[in-house]
Amino acid sequence: MESVNTKVQTGLRLDPDLYNRLKIKAKRQKRSFNSYVETILEAAAGADYPSLGKGFKVSNEILSLGNTLPHYSEEEIAADERLSYLLSK
């Protein structure tokens, strides 16, 4: 079975000094530059909303609120991990 690449490739312009410092830090942690930068960006972006974590159980009261939500297209649901999770329960 073929694996599906769920990553988006993007170009990023960085100051050369910043780029070199990030490369050094990634190497010290024995990680790729991409992996290191992705971790930094994930930490910055994740600060806006809490993570439920794996195995988190949503109460029936909260799940019943799903019946009051408007209809979302499959594309909209697939594009939003939290919405997809909540609507799959």
SEMI-640456 format. One record per residue: residue in one letter; z negated, x negated, y negated of N, C-alpha, C in turn. Coordinates in steps of 0.001 Angstrom, whole numbers, plus 500000, padded with zeros to 6 digits. Each point is the difference from the previous one (the first is absolute). Example, Ala and Ser with C-alpha at 12.3 -4.5 7.8 and 13.67 -1.06 7.14 Angstrom:
% SEMI-640456
A492200486810505690500000500890498810500000499100498800/S500720500350498950499940499180498810499270500770498910/
This chain:
% SEMI-640456
M500000499155501183500000500845498817500000499112498758/E500821500369499007500073499222498777498795500282499115/S499492498941499371498907500226499068500588500383498641/V499301500843499270500457500470498706499286499201498918/N500792499426499088499413499259498891499558500994498937/T498699500108499798499477500951499031499683499338498669/K500401498770499829499746499273498758501195500145499062/V499744499967498712501033500047498985500186498582499465/Q501232499547500024500269498671499465500220500119498497/T499360499120499252500104500060498548500080498602499422/G500616499887498852500033498728499274498861499985499001/L499398498871499824498864499890499090500147498708499212/R499981500098498690500092498799499168498591499574499612/L499665498756500326498673499471499710500117498715499195/D498977499742499215499876498717499336499924498928501082/P500736498893499867499995498969501050498609499465500333/D499147499851498998498649499496500260499197501008500830/L500103501285499674499317501034500773500531500017501428/Y501311499938500153500613499986501323499450498846500841/N499934498819499425499494498826500731498532500152500375/R499192500563499098498585500202500316499831501001501133/L500798501056499977499931500991501072500441499404501335/K501041499181499976500459499350501229498911499111500585/I499307499262499144498916499117500454498877500819500627/K499605501090499335498924500838500545500406500624501332/A501239500437500107500483500574501263499961498946501101/K500434498796499691500017498924501000498584499658500454/R499063499982499079498605499714500354499438501046500963/Q500466501215499878499543501076500883500887500142501234/K500957499063500139500934500019501136500730501339500093/R500505500437498849500729501266499909501323499752499298/S500925500918500193501261499900499269499755500402498548/F500895499548499137499912500372498591500033501522499868/N500944500644500701500143501446499933498714500711500433/S499436499580501125498786500624500507498854499849499007/Y499876498833499419498922499741499050500144500883498757/V501207500041499439500233500796498792499841501486500301/E500467500439501172499864501404500379498520500398500088/T499164499120500520498571500274500098499372500150498611/I500394499127499088499487500078498626500424501312499349/L501270500361500164500503501229499396499368501238500636/E499786499965501296499362501130500695498580500215499479/A499273498909499803498629500109499485500005500595498591/A500964499593499187500076500514498631500414501467499991/A500956500378500821500495501376500036499013500929500702/G499281499502500977499065500827500755498767500380499226/A499765499357498889498798500276499219500055501371499327/D501198500614499927500131501282499313499454501178500795/Y499964499888501313499508501093500820499347499437501252/P498997500690500520499286499481501165500832500105501277/S499713499136500921500646500030501304499091500745500971/L500587500889500793499203500750500961499664499176501227/G500823499033500312499749499159501161500423500692501290/K500234499214501015500431500533501294498861500788500640/G500351501088500640499007500810500693499213500945499105/F500329500047498700499290500889499081500268501448500393/K498955500788500108500121501407500379499883500878498759/V500994500859499818500004500923498872499358501302500455/S499102500547499185499301501237500374500970501178500049/N499654501011500779500828501202500114500138500705498657/E498965499935499191500048500622498670501104499361499155/I500061498683500024501034499282499247501377500278500603/L500084499982501329501273500264500660500534501391499655/S499113500977499845500439501358499679500637500063498619/L499674499061499130500624499961498675501497499709500100/G500407499394501114501413499701500198500875501228499976/N499432501148500346500770501249499984500331500457498589/T499322499451499007500251500392498615500968499065499292/L500449498943500687500907499030499391501409500557499906/P500751499569498977501400500419499910500815499356501115/H501203500497500224500880499437501027500542498653499517/Y499970499004500867500562498684499718501141499745500963/S501052499325499514501109499642500885499540498879500936/E500715499830501099499667498933500940500072498641499316/E500934499839499080500139498728499277498784499729499123/E499509501035499325498819499844499142498772499653500829/I499866500655501142498856499730500872500079498582500554/A501177499589500454500174498660500567499761498917498959/A500278500292498737499847499009498937498553499809499563/D499115500897500368498598499928499574499104499940501237/E499465498824500271499193499785501206498791500930500060/R499335500202498892498808500865499997500363501451500240/L501078500446499357500444501378500187500434500208501451/S500722499042500538500444500073501390498801500102500942/Y498985499194499750498796500019500842499310501353499934/L499798500500498805499281501263499833500749501178500605/L501315500014499850500780501114500506500216499917501500/S499731498846500588500170499867501444498778500508500762/K498915500306499334498766500465500644499992501486500195/
